[in-house]
Amino acid sequence: MSYLVLARKARPQTFDEVVGQRPVVKTLQNSLLRDRVAHAILFSGVRGVGKTTLARIMAKAINCEQGPAENPCNVCESCRTITAGSSIDLYEIDGASNRGIQEIRELKEKIRFLPTSSRYKIIIIDEVHMLTTEAFNALLKTLEEPPAHVYFMFATTELHKIPITILSRCQRYELKRVAPIDMGGHLQKLAESEGVQIEQGALDLIVREADGSVRDGLSLLDQVFSFGEKNISTDDVIQVLGLVSREVVLKLTKALLEQDPVTAFQALEEIFSFGMDLKRFTTDLLGCFRALILCKIKDCDELLDLSQQELVLFRELADNHSSQTLHMKLTLLMQGVEEMRYSSQPRLAMETTFLKIIQSSDVTSVTTLLSRLDNLLAGAEETTGQQSGQAGTQTGGGASEIASSIAKKKQPSPPVVEQKIIYKQIVEVKTPQGEKPAASAAPVEPPGQAEVEGDVSEEEGLLDDTSALPPELKSSPDATPAPRIEPHQRSVRRDWMEFIAYVRDRSIWISQDLQRADSAKEQGSELLLHYVDPANCSMLRKDENKKLITEFTLDFFQKELTVRFVIPDQNSEATQDGQESPLKERHLLANDPLVLMTAEIFNGQIGDIRVGPRFR
């Protein structure tokens, strides 16, 4: 076939024809003029932004007979052969098809020889990230120190897949997506050159679908030209490309914001009947809400890929709603889109999401609520008693209750000095009879925890007796009664493991040995620790360690307990017939190496241990 698609027919042949990418183009042109061209160049970017095109233009500019110059002449033999793809000194390799180490070895053999008809040999590897690790390693040394007559040029869409050792040997150029203005102007010129009139709205749809890729835009424009009409309208583009009318999406967005379920469901039915892909539809709908949020922000027009007419519509719609409302509805929509993707009934999931968005009321900002609450509190503090109750009745019961409760909480608490006086009076009363406290005695601080718990009953009686209070406190009607002091009640049986954790924070080895105790119980004023094997408590029974354990016990249980170790009597370890005691025998059976090995092999655990005469 002699027909060439626009993507090939309109491919730029000089730097001036490249769409966008001005910084990269200027850098390459200056490197040619100043003879500072790197021996290895890497172009990266999304699809269709001109990576391979720039590599070919650079190849022509390097080998041009009129060069080096800013642009290749496209007249000399070298330029014409490279343009036609017949140059024997240009090797253009597809990295996806020639990705092995053998292809790289063959390439290295070819570049050993001098060029045939041009000044330099140019190696262009497209999609270079597809090469294997072995192929990259084989290329490393040649790429670092190539022959003087060889230039390497790579192109990739996935820069992160290229080894860092390759990246460090290349001069990198990252190509951006083409701006909508540049894309629209380029497509408009091509349409005029083809003798086709296209509406601005139709051109905007094609630019939006291209998403910054010139090749995608050319392919879509070529598809629209194949429709066979000399005048292309917006409806033609919608029908040919299978898009949903922008008006339908805008109508649905407006219905969701204005809580109009009838219009929203009618628009959704129109979209489903058209047969549009749900994923694409939800993407357009999310884009509309994003545009609304950006319209609420000043100086963000350059972030919106909208025509001037659509921009006015979005601004008018955004002015009618707060930013909090738009954020809330966008969040609900995003959640619904995620549910729809994994739902067996995607349309039902989307309809349910629309109902959630429609039925959600406007959102009031937190600052507004706090300001209203501050006003209520200010009114509650200014009024007193009956007046505050009447004001609460007029403003609303719920708000008055909140204000009154917070006002009550703001009442001043009794000063700390009164409590100190109470404690001082307690200490003075506890002095023995016959001795009078000194008049110049300094105020006594509150008793410590040990003093409180050591004489609880006596202090409780003193605190209940108001006769011990000073006259200024007895005469005051607002005097607060002194609080009762209640000691912590802990049980050895219930809180033993918590006591182990308490000891572990202070001495790890003591806690480990205490945990080896076969039983621990409280008997009278003693803490009995029973050990079957005396070796497990040999270190604990030393005086200094036993003193530490006693201190830990008193501090934790807050009881006057004496620690006593209970171990088997050494004289009664054997019975009259020479046999071992049942307790010792049970302990030996549980720790028998054969028993432990069997439990480990079968991944089991020891169950019952019976040592009676029936089981011997």
Buried (B, 14 or more C-beta within 10 A) or exposed (E): EEEEEBBEEBBBBBBEBBBBBEEBBEBBBEBBEEEEBBBBBBBBBBEBBBBBBBBBBBBBBBBBEBBBEBBBBBEBEBBBBBBEEEBEBBBBBEBEEBBBBEBBEEBBEEBEEEBEEBBBBBBBBBBBBBBBEEBBBBBEEBBEEBEEBBBBBBBBBEBEEBBEEBBEBBBBBBBEBBBBEBBBBBBBEBBEEBEBEBBEBBBBBBBBBBBBBBBBBBBBBBBBBEEEBEEBBBEBBBBBBEBBBBEBBBBBBBBBBEEBBEBBBBBBEBBEEBEBEBEEBBEBBBBBBBBBBBBBEEEEEEEBBBBEEBBEBBBEBBEEBBBBBBBBBBEBBBEBBEBBEEBEEBBEBBBBBBBEBBEBEEBEEEEEEEEEBEEBBEBBEEBEEEEBEEBBEEBEEEBBEBBBEBBEEEEEEEEEEBBBBBBBBBBBBBEEEEEEEEEEEEEBEBBEEEEBBBBBEEBEEBBEEEEBBEEEBEEEEEBEEBEEBEEEEBEBEEBBEEBBEBBBEEBEEBBEBBBBBBEBEBEEEEBBBBBBBEEBBBEBBEEEBBEBBBEBBBEBBBBEBEBEBBBBEEEEEEEEEEEBBEBBBBBBBEEEEEBEEEEEEEEEEEEEEEBEEEEE
